[in-house]
Amino acid sequence: MNYFIIFIVKMVYKCDVCNIEIKKNYTSTINIHNNSAKHLFNSNVKTIGFVYKYTYKENEYIGSTFNIVNRKIQHEHDCFDIKRKQYNFPFYKFIRSNNLLFNDFYFEIIEEIECNNINELKNHEQNYMDIIKPNLNLQNAYGTDRALADAKRRCSEKYKNRVKEYLIKNKDKISMRNRETSKQNYELNRDEILKRNKEYRNKNRYKVLEQKKEYGKQNAKCDICNKEMRKVSIRKHKERKH
């Protein structure tokens, strides 16, 4: 035995060509087989999910839901209400660009699944998407959150690479800017910096001495003549030789 559900949808959308708002009322019919309807209207059964498919010629869209009726209504609103976030999804663009309604699609429930949570249902949906490869799905079955997370990760990687390239290309420029900034900061806060440094040296006298000894043992090259010497001698070397 089949159940038919009929509902009227009121929509306001804009024509893609002339950009004029159009008000439209139309009816939609859902054909649900006996078992689906029984689970759908039984409020005691909360773990039955559905994987469904829309088909128009060779074009397919796959989705999943726990409530067929509500999901169908949501699709109608998302497609024809320009204020909706999903308005420009490929599935809805295809419908509007071809002057179609949802009644023009063949709607079928691919599978009923007993699920403990939404993630299990999405896993089943993704399995069908991997096999059928519907051309009207924008993202994977896990939805906007997962797709957004993947996009953020890709953008983050691209941004990190761009930052690395910039730092390498502008190493001297950045170094000079940092020195100028430090110099300006020192001139503006000279008294405070000297006082803070003196307090640190008094509190960490032995530590500072050890650091000076270690620094004095290190070698470095003069950036003018490329001569190698102790780090502590470079400043005097430049003053005398250059």
Phi and psi restraints in degrees (value plus and minus 20) as a CYANA .aco file:
   2 ASN   PHI    -124.5   -84.5
   2 ASN   PSI     127.6   167.6
   3 TYR   PHI    -132.6   -92.6
   3 TYR   PSI     116.1   156.1
   4 PHE   PHI    -137.0   -97.0
   4 PHE   PSI     108.8   148.8
   5 ILE   PHI    -134.4   -94.4
   5 ILE   PSI     104.8   144.8
   6 ILE   PHI    -137.5   -97.5
   6 ILE   PSI     111.4   151.4
   7 PHE   PHI    -161.5  -121.5
   7 PHE   PSI     135.0   175.0
   8 ILE   PHI    -124.8   -84.8
   8 ILE   PSI     112.9   152.9
   9 VAL   PHI    -138.2   -98.2
   9 VAL   PSI     110.3   150.3
  10 LYS   PHI    -123.1   -83.1
  10 LYS   PSI     104.3   144.3
  11 MET   PHI    -149.9  -109.9
  11 MET   PSI     129.9   169.9
  12 VAL   PHI    -147.8  -107.8
  12 VAL   PSI     100.2   140.2
  13 TYR   PHI    -162.4  -122.4
  13 TYR   PSI     146.7   186.7
  14 LYS   PHI    -124.3   -84.3
  14 LYS   PSI     119.9   159.9
  15 CYS   PHI     -89.2   -49.2
  15 CYS   PSI     115.2   155.2
  16 ASP   PHI     -89.3   -49.3
  16 ASP   PSI     -38.8     1.2
  17 VAL   PHI    -113.2   -73.2
  17 VAL   PSI     -75.7   -35.7
  18 CYS   PHI    -121.5   -81.5
  18 CYS   PSI     -26.4    13.6
  19 ASN   PHI      45.7    85.7
  19 ASN   PSI       3.8    43.8
  20 ILE   PHI    -112.3   -72.3
  20 ILE   PSI     116.9   156.9
  21 GLU   PHI     -92.9   -52.9
  21 GLU   PSI     115.1   155.1
  22 ILE   PHI    -145.0  -105.0
  22 ILE   PSI     109.0   149.0
  23 LYS   PHI    -117.2   -77.2
  23 LYS   PSI     113.8   153.8
  24 LYS   PHI    -165.5  -125.5
  24 LYS   PSI     113.4   153.4
  25 ASN   PHI    -134.7   -94.7
  25 ASN   PSI     112.6   152.6
  26 TYR   PHI    -173.2  -133.2
  26 TYR   PSI     143.9   183.9
  27 THR   PHI    -124.9   -84.9
  27 THR   PSI     130.5   170.5
  28 SER   PHI    -148.0  -108.0
  28 SER   PSI     125.6   165.6
  29 THR   PHI    -143.8  -103.8
  29 THR   PSI     113.6   153.6
  30 ILE   PHI    -133.9   -93.9
  30 ILE   PSI     110.0   150.0
  31 ASN   PHI    -125.7   -85.7
  31 ASN   PSI      92.1   132.1
  32 ILE   PHI    -139.5   -99.5
  32 ILE   PSI     113.1   153.1
  33 HIS   PHI     -93.5   -53.5
  33 HIS   PSI     150.3   190.3
  34 ASN   PHI     -74.5   -34.5
  34 ASN   PSI     -69.4   -29.4
  35 ASN   PHI     -85.1   -45.1
  35 ASN   PSI     -60.5   -20.5
  36 SER   PHI     -82.4   -42.4
  36 SER   PSI     -65.2   -25.2
  37 ALA   PHI     -85.6   -45.6
  37 ALA   PSI     -57.3   -17.3
  38 LYS   PHI     -82.2   -42.2
  38 LYS   PSI     -64.5   -24.5
  39 HIS   PHI     -90.0   -50.0
  39 HIS   PSI     -55.7   -15.7
  40 LEU   PHI     -83.6   -43.6
  40 LEU   PSI     -60.7   -20.7
  41 PHE   PHI    -118.1   -78.1
  41 PHE   PSI     -17.9    22.1
  42 ASN   PHI    -111.5   -71.5
  42 ASN   PSI      85.4   125.4
  43 SER   PHI     -89.7   -49.7
  43 SER   PSI     -36.5     3.5
  44 ASN   PHI     -98.3   -58.3
  44 ASN   PSI     -40.0     0.0
  45 VAL   PHI    -118.8   -78.8
  45 VAL   PSI      89.0   129.0
  46 LYS   PHI    -130.9   -90.9
  46 LYS   PSI     -21.1    18.9
  47 THR   PHI    -131.8   -91.8
  47 THR   PSI      -6.6    33.4
  48 ILE   PHI    -113.4   -73.4
  48 ILE   PSI      98.9   138.9
  49 GLY   PHI    -133.3   -93.3
  49 GLY   PSI     141.5   181.5
  50 PHE   PHI    -148.5  -108.5
  50 PHE   PSI     114.9   154.9
  51 VAL   PHI    -125.0   -85.0
  51 VAL   PSI     105.2   145.2
  52 TYR   PHI    -145.3  -105.3
  52 TYR   PSI     147.9   187.9
  53 LYS   PHI    -164.4  -124.4
  53 LYS   PSI     114.6   154.6
  54 TYR   PHI    -120.0   -80.0
  54 TYR   PSI     115.7   155.7
  55 THR   PHI    -153.5  -113.5
  55 THR   PSI     111.2   151.2
  56 TYR   PHI    -155.4  -115.4
  56 TYR   PSI      87.3   127.3
  57 LYS   PHI      36.5    76.5
  57 LYS   PSI    -135.5   -95.5
  58 GLU   PHI    -120.9   -80.9
  58 GLU   PSI     -11.2    28.8
  59 ASN   PHI    -119.4   -79.4
  59 ASN   PSI     114.5   154.5
  60 GLU   PHI    -155.1  -115.1
  60 GLU   PSI     128.1   168.1
  61 TYR   PHI    -156.9  -116.9
  61 TYR   PSI     114.4   154.4
  62 ILE   PHI    -138.8   -98.8
  62 ILE   PSI     118.6   158.6
  63 GLY   PHI    -167.0  -127.0
  63 GLY   PSI     159.1   199.1
  64 SER   PHI    -166.1  -126.1
  64 SER   PSI     135.3   175.3
  65 THR   PHI    -185.2  -145.2
  65 THR   PSI     144.0   184.0
  66 PHE   PHI    -119.6   -79.6
  66 PHE   PSI     -29.5    10.5
  67 ASN   PHI    -160.9  -120.9
  67 ASN   PSI      84.6   124.6
  68 ILE   PHI     -82.3   -42.3
  68 ILE   PSI     -65.7   -25.7
  69 VAL   PHI     -82.1   -42.1
  69 VAL   PSI     -69.9   -29.9
  70 ASN   PHI     -82.2   -42.2
  70 ASN   PSI     -58.4   -18.4
  71 ARG   PHI     -86.9   -46.9
  71 ARG   PSI     -58.8   -18.8
  72 LYS   PHI     -82.8   -42.8
  72 LYS   PSI     -63.9   -23.9
  73 ILE   PHI     -83.6   -43.6
  73 ILE   PSI     -60.8   -20.8
  74 GLN   PHI     -82.5   -42.5
  74 GLN   PSI     -61.2   -21.2
  75 HIS   PHI     -78.6   -38.6
  75 HIS   PSI     -63.2   -23.2
  76 GLU   PHI     -81.1   -41.1
  76 GLU   PSI     -65.8   -25.8
  77 HIS   PHI     -85.8   -45.8
  77 HIS   PSI     -65.1   -25.1
  78 ASP   PHI     -82.2   -42.2
  78 ASP   PSI     -52.6   -12.6
  79 CYS   PHI     -96.1   -56.1
  79 CYS   PSI     -61.3   -21.3
  80 PHE   PHI    -130.5   -90.5
  80 PHE   PSI     -24.9    15.1
  81 ASP   PHI    -120.6   -80.6
  81 ASP   PSI      90.2   130.2
  82 ILE   PHI     -84.8   -44.8
  82 ILE   PSI     -39.1     0.9
  83 LYS   PHI     -99.8   -59.8
  83 LYS   PSI     -31.5     8.5
  84 ARG   PHI     -95.2   -55.2
  84 ARG   PSI     125.2   165.2
  85 LYS   PHI     -84.5   -44.5
  85 LYS   PSI     -52.3   -12.3
  86 GLN   PHI    -108.3   -68.3
  86 GLN   PSI     -11.7    28.3
  87 TYR   PHI     -75.1   -35.1
  87 TYR   PSI     -56.3   -16.3
  88 ASN   PHI    -117.9   -77.9
  88 ASN   PSI      -1.6    38.4
  89 PHE   PHI     -85.0   -45.0
  89 PHE   PSI     126.1   166.1
  90 PRO   PHI     -73.5   -33.5
  90 PRO   PSI     -59.2   -19.2
  91 PHE   PHI     -78.5   -38.5
  91 PHE   PSI     -66.0   -26.0
  92 TYR   PHI     -96.3   -56.3
  92 TYR   PSI     -55.0   -15.0
  93 LYS   PHI     -81.4   -41.4
  93 LYS   PSI     -61.5   -21.5
  94 PHE   PHI     -81.4   -41.4
  94 PHE   PSI     -61.9   -21.9
  95 ILE   PHI     -83.8   -43.8
  95 ILE   PSI     -67.9   -27.9
  96 ARG   PHI     -89.2   -49.2
  96 ARG   PSI     -61.3   -21.3
  97 SER   PHI     -87.1   -47.1
  97 SER   PSI     -44.3    -4.3
  98 ASN   PHI    -123.4   -83.4
  98 ASN   PSI      -9.1    30.9
  99 ASN   PHI      34.0    74.0
  99 ASN   PSI      25.6    65.6
 100 LEU   PHI    -123.8   -83.8
 100 LEU   PSI     144.1   184.1
 101 LEU   PHI    -141.0  -101.0
 101 LEU   PSI     147.2   187.2
 102 PHE   PHI     -86.1   -46.1
 102 PHE   PSI     -44.2    -4.2
 103 ASN   PHI     -87.0   -47.0
 103 ASN   PSI     -38.7     1.3
 104 ASP   PHI     -96.0   -56.0
 104 ASP   PSI     -34.7     5.3
 105 PHE   PHI    -110.9   -70.9
 105 PHE   PSI     130.0   170.0
 106 TYR   PHI    -107.1   -67.1
 106 TYR   PSI     100.1   140.1
 107 PHE   PHI    -125.0   -85.0
 107 PHE   PSI     111.2   151.2
 108 GLU   PHI    -163.2  -123.2
 108 GLU   PSI     127.5   167.5
 109 ILE   PHI    -111.5   -71.5
 109 ILE   PSI      95.2   135.2
 110 ILE   PHI     -93.9   -53.9
 110 ILE   PSI     -62.0   -22.0
 111 GLU   PHI    -176.6  -136.6
 111 GLU   PSI     124.7   164.7
 112 GLU   PHI    -123.9   -83.9
 112 GLU   PSI     113.1   153.1
 113 ILE   PHI    -151.9  -111.9
 113 ILE   PSI     117.3   157.3
 114 GLU   PHI    -104.5   -64.5
 114 GLU   PSI      98.4   138.4
 115 CYS   PHI    -143.5  -103.5
 115 CYS   PSI     127.0   167.0
 116 ASN   PHI    -104.5   -64.5
 116 ASN   PSI     -45.7    -5.7
 117 ASN   PHI    -180.4  -140.4
 117 ASN   PSI     155.6   195.6
 118 ILE   PHI     -85.6   -45.6
 118 ILE   PSI     -51.0   -11.0
 119 ASN   PHI     -84.8   -44.8
 119 ASN   PSI     -57.7   -17.7
 120 GLU   PHI     -84.1   -44.1
 120 GLU   PSI     -61.4   -21.4
 121 LEU   PHI     -83.4   -43.4
 121 LEU   PSI     -62.4   -22.4
 122 LYS   PHI     -84.7   -44.7
 122 LYS   PSI     -53.1   -13.1
 123 ASN   PHI     -82.5   -42.5
 123 ASN   PSI     -62.5   -22.5
 124 HIS   PHI     -84.3   -44.3
 124 HIS   PSI     -63.6   -23.6
 125 GLU   PHI     -79.7   -39.7
 125 GLU   PSI     -64.0   -24.0
 126 GLN   PHI     -84.0   -44.0
 126 GLN   PSI     -55.9   -15.9
 127 ASN   PHI     -80.0   -40.0
 127 ASN   PSI     -63.4   -23.4
 128 TYR   PHI     -87.8   -47.8
 128 TYR   PSI     -57.5   -17.5
 129 MET   PHI     -84.1   -44.1
 129 MET   PSI     -58.6   -18.6
 130 ASP   PHI     -85.9   -45.9
 130 ASP   PSI     -52.6   -12.6
 131 ILE   PHI    -102.7   -62.7
 131 ILE   PSI     -69.6   -29.6
 132 ILE   PHI    -101.6   -61.6
 132 ILE   PSI     -51.5   -11.5
 133 LYS   PHI      34.5    74.5
 133 LYS   PSI      44.6    84.6
 134 PRO   PHI     -87.1   -47.1
 134 PRO   PSI     117.2   157.2
 135 ASN   PHI    -104.0   -64.0
 135 ASN   PSI     -28.6    11.4
 136 LEU   PHI    -122.9   -82.9
 136 LEU   PSI     -14.5    25.5
 137 ASN   PHI    -110.1   -70.1
 137 ASN   PSI     108.4   148.4
 138 LEU   PHI     -98.7   -58.7
 138 LEU   PSI     -59.7   -19.7
 139 GLN   PHI    -156.1  -116.1
 139 GLN   PSI     155.5   195.5
 140 ASN   PHI     -92.7   -52.7
 140 ASN   PSI     154.9   194.9
 141 ALA   PHI     -87.4   -47.4
 141 ALA   PSI     -39.8     0.2
 142 TYR   PHI     -96.3   -56.3
 142 TYR   PSI     -27.8    12.2
 143 GLY   PHI      69.3   109.3
 143 GLY   PSI    -189.2  -149.2
 144 THR   PHI     -80.6   -40.6
 144 THR   PSI     -61.1   -21.1
 145 ASP   PHI     -80.1   -40.1
 145 ASP   PSI     -68.2   -28.2
 146 ARG   PHI     -89.9   -49.9
 146 ARG   PSI     -62.4   -22.4
 147 ALA   PHI     -82.0   -42.0
 147 ALA   PSI     -60.1   -20.1
 148 LEU   PHI     -86.0   -46.0
 148 LEU   PSI     -59.9   -19.9
 149 ALA   PHI     -82.0   -42.0
 149 ALA   PSI     -62.1   -22.1
 150 ASP   PHI     -84.0   -44.0
 150 ASP   PSI     -61.9   -21.9
 151 ALA   PHI     -84.0   -44.0
 151 ALA   PSI     -61.3   -21.3
 152 LYS   PHI     -83.2   -43.2
 152 LYS   PSI     -59.8   -19.8
 153 ARG   PHI     -83.6   -43.6
 153 ARG   PSI     -64.5   -24.5
 154 ARG   PHI     -83.5   -43.5
 154 ARG   PSI     -62.5   -22.5
 155 CYS   PHI     -84.0   -44.0
 155 CYS   PSI     -59.5   -19.5
 156 SER   PHI     -82.0   -42.0
 156 SER   PSI     -62.7   -22.7
 157 GLU   PHI     -84.7   -44.7
 157 GLU   PSI     -63.0   -23.0
 158 LYS   PHI     -82.6   -42.6
 158 LYS   PSI     -62.6   -22.6
 159 TYR   PHI     -83.0   -43.0
 159 TYR   PSI     -63.6   -23.6
 160 LYS   PHI     -81.0   -41.0
 160 LYS   PSI     -61.9   -21.9
 161 ASN   PHI     -85.2   -45.2
 161 ASN   PSI     -60.5   -20.5
 162 ARG   PHI     -84.3   -44.3
 162 ARG   PSI     -59.0   -19.0
 163 VAL   PHI     -85.1   -45.1
 163 VAL   PSI     -63.1   -23.1
 164 LYS   PHI     -80.6   -40.6
 164 LYS   PSI     -65.8   -25.8
 165 GLU   PHI     -81.2   -41.2
 165 GLU   PSI     -62.5   -22.5
 166 TYR   PHI     -83.6   -43.6
 166 TYR   PSI     -63.9   -23.9
 167 LEU   PHI     -83.3   -43.3
 167 LEU   PSI     -57.6   -17.6
 168 ILE   PHI     -89.7   -49.7
 168 ILE   PSI     -64.9   -24.9
 169 LYS   PHI     -89.6   -49.6
 169 LYS   PSI     -50.9   -10.9
 170 ASN   PHI    -135.7   -95.7
 170 ASN   PSI      13.3    53.3
 171 LYS   PHI     -78.9   -38.9
 171 LYS   PSI     -69.2   -29.2
 172 ASP   PHI     -85.8   -45.8
 172 ASP   PSI     -61.8   -21.8
 173 LYS   PHI     -82.9   -42.9
 173 LYS   PSI     -63.4   -23.4
 174 ILE   PHI     -86.7   -46.7
 174 ILE   PSI     -61.3   -21.3
 175 SER   PHI     -81.2   -41.2
 175 SER   PSI     -63.8   -23.8
 176 MET   PHI     -84.7   -44.7
 176 MET   PSI     -62.1   -22.1
 177 ARG   PHI     -83.9   -43.9
 177 ARG   PSI     -58.5   -18.5
 178 ASN   PHI     -86.0   -46.0
 178 ASN   PSI     -59.2   -19.2
 179 ARG   PHI     -84.8   -44.8
 179 ARG   PSI     -62.0   -22.0
 180 GLU   PHI     -84.4   -44.4
 180 GLU   PSI     -60.1   -20.1
 181 THR   PHI     -84.8   -44.8
 181 THR   PSI     -62.9   -22.9
 182 SER   PHI     -84.0   -44.0
 182 SER   PSI     -59.5   -19.5
 183 LYS   PHI     -84.5   -44.5
 183 LYS   PSI     -64.4   -24.4
 184 GLN   PHI     -83.4   -43.4
 184 GLN   PSI     -62.1   -22.1
 185 ASN   PHI     -83.4   -43.4
 185 ASN   PSI     -58.7   -18.7
 186 TYR   PHI     -85.8   -45.8
 186 TYR   PSI     -61.5   -21.5
 187 GLU   PHI     -85.9   -45.9
 187 GLU   PSI     -55.9   -15.9
 188 LEU   PHI     -96.2   -56.2
 188 LEU   PSI     -50.6   -10.6
 189 ASN   PHI    -144.3  -104.3
 189 ASN   PSI      14.7    54.7
 190 ARG   PHI     -77.7   -37.7
 190 ARG   PSI     -71.2   -31.2
 191 ASP   PHI     -82.6   -42.6
 191 ASP   PSI     -63.7   -23.7
 192 GLU   PHI     -85.8   -45.8
 192 GLU   PSI     -61.2   -21.2
 193 ILE   PHI     -85.5   -45.5
 193 ILE   PSI     -64.9   -24.9
 194 LEU   PHI     -81.5   -41.5
 194 LEU   PSI     -61.3   -21.3
 195 LYS   PHI     -84.7   -44.7
 195 LYS   PSI     -62.9   -22.9
 196 ARG   PHI     -85.9   -45.9
 196 ARG   PSI     -60.9   -20.9
 197 ASN   PHI     -84.6   -44.6
 197 ASN   PSI     -60.2   -20.2
 198 LYS   PHI     -84.3   -44.3
 198 LYS   PSI     -62.4   -22.4
 199 GLU   PHI     -82.3   -42.3
 199 GLU   PSI     -60.0   -20.0
 200 TYR   PHI     -85.4   -45.4
 200 TYR   PSI     -63.5   -23.5
 201 ARG   PHI     -83.7   -43.7
 201 ARG   PSI     -59.0   -19.0
 202 ASN   PHI     -86.4   -46.4
 202 ASN   PSI     -57.9   -17.9
 203 LYS   PHI     -97.2   -57.2
 203 LYS   PSI     -48.4    -8.4
 204 ASN   PHI    -144.9  -104.9
 204 ASN   PSI      27.1    67.1
 205 ARG   PHI     -77.7   -37.7
 205 ARG   PSI     -69.6   -29.6
 206 TYR   PHI     -89.4   -49.4
 206 TYR   PSI     -55.8   -15.8
 207 LYS   PHI     -85.0   -45.0
 207 LYS   PSI     -61.7   -21.7
 208 VAL   PHI     -83.9   -43.9
 208 VAL   PSI     -60.8   -20.8
 209 LEU   PHI     -82.2   -42.2
 209 LEU   PSI     -62.4   -22.4
 210 GLU   PHI     -84.1   -44.1
 210 GLU   PSI     -60.3   -20.3
 211 GLN   PHI     -84.2   -44.2
 211 GLN   PSI     -59.9   -19.9
 212 LYS   PHI     -84.7   -44.7
 212 LYS   PSI     -59.5   -19.5
 213 LYS   PHI     -83.2   -43.2
 213 LYS   PSI     -64.9   -24.9
 214 GLU   PHI     -84.7   -44.7
 214 GLU   PSI     -61.0   -21.0
 215 TYR   PHI     -84.5   -44.5
 215 TYR   PSI     -59.1   -19.1
 216 GLY   PHI     -86.0   -46.0
 216 GLY   PSI     -45.5    -5.5
 217 LYS   PHI    -100.9   -60.9
 217 LYS   PSI     -36.7     3.3
 218 GLN   PHI     -98.7   -58.7
 218 GLN   PSI     124.3   164.3
 219 ASN   PHI    -122.4   -82.4
 219 ASN   PSI     135.5   175.5
 220 ALA   PHI    -174.6  -134.6
 220 ALA   PSI     146.2   186.2
 221 LYS   PHI    -128.1   -88.1
 221 LYS   PSI     122.5   162.5
 222 CYS   PHI     -87.8   -47.8
 222 CYS   PSI     110.7   150.7
 223 ASP   PHI     -96.3   -56.3
 223 ASP   PSI     -22.2    17.8
 224 ILE   PHI    -120.8   -80.8
 224 ILE   PSI     -74.7   -34.7
 225 CYS   PHI    -123.2   -83.2
 225 CYS   PSI     -24.1    15.9
 226 ASN   PHI      44.6    84.6
 226 ASN   PSI       2.7    42.7
 227 LYS   PHI    -104.1   -64.1
 227 LYS   PSI     117.2   157.2
 228 GLU   PHI    -109.4   -69.4
 228 GLU   PSI     118.1   158.1
 229 MET   PHI    -182.5  -142.5
 229 MET   PSI     158.9   198.9
 230 ARG   PHI     -87.5   -47.5
 230 ARG   PSI     125.1   165.1
 231 LYS   PHI     -78.2   -38.2
 231 LYS   PSI     -59.1   -19.1
 232 VAL   PHI     -88.0   -48.0
 232 VAL   PSI     -35.2     4.8
 233 SER   PHI    -117.8   -77.8
 233 SER   PSI     -27.6    12.4
 234 ILE   PHI     -84.6   -44.6
 234 ILE   PSI     -61.9   -21.9
 235 ARG   PHI     -83.0   -43.0
 235 ARG   PSI     -66.3   -26.3
 236 LYS   PHI     -85.9   -45.9
 236 LYS   PSI     -57.7   -17.7
 237 HIS   PHI     -77.9   -37.9
 237 HIS   PSI     -64.4   -24.4
 238 LYS   PHI     -85.7   -45.7
 238 LYS   PSI     -59.4   -19.4
 239 GLU   PHI     -85.9   -45.9
 239 GLU   PSI     -56.1   -16.1
 240 ARG   PHI    -105.6   -65.6
 240 ARG   PSI     -62.2   -22.2
 241 LYS   PHI    -114.6   -74.6
 241 LYS   PSI     -46.0    -6.0
